[in-house]
Amino acid sequence: MNSVQWITVLLASLFFIQVVFYSVRNRLRDKQAFLWFSLSILGLLGAFSLAPLNRLASMLGISYMPALIFAIAFIVVLNVLLYQSIVLSEQGETIKRLVQEIALLKHELHHTERKGRVR
């Protein structure tokens, strides 16, 4: 392994350790932890397979292998952002529905209390 590969393995390992740390501390929920574990393992696999990635880049007509890695990383990041946007939208709808339910329950409680005082 050359120095670039060692550095890549080190950085991917640090990222994996960070994901484990946040998962153990319950900062990442199961669904998100699985996503980040998968991405960190893919990073480690990519760090160990720079030669096959170089061959893949040559087969695709890409003369500079880091450009292929950058393109793959860009696509992965866009997909993660899209997924997070979907989750955020769903949570926004859930929060809106819960706020409406709370407002309705408060209104019913207030109405019931007023009825109890009038009698």
Residue pairs with C-beta under 8 A, 6 or more apart in sequence:
1 9
4 50
5 47
5 48
5 50
8 46
8 47
8 50
9 44
9 47
9 48
11 43
11 47
12 40
12 43
12 44
12 46
12 47
13 44
15 40
15 43
16 37
16 40
16 41
16 43
16 44
19 28
19 33
19 36
19 37
19 40
22 28
22 33
22 36
23 33
23 36
23 37
28 36
35 80
35 83
39 76
39 80
42 76
46 53
46 69
50 65
53 65
53 68
53 69
54 65
56 68
57 63
57 64
57 65
57 67
57 68
60 68
62 68
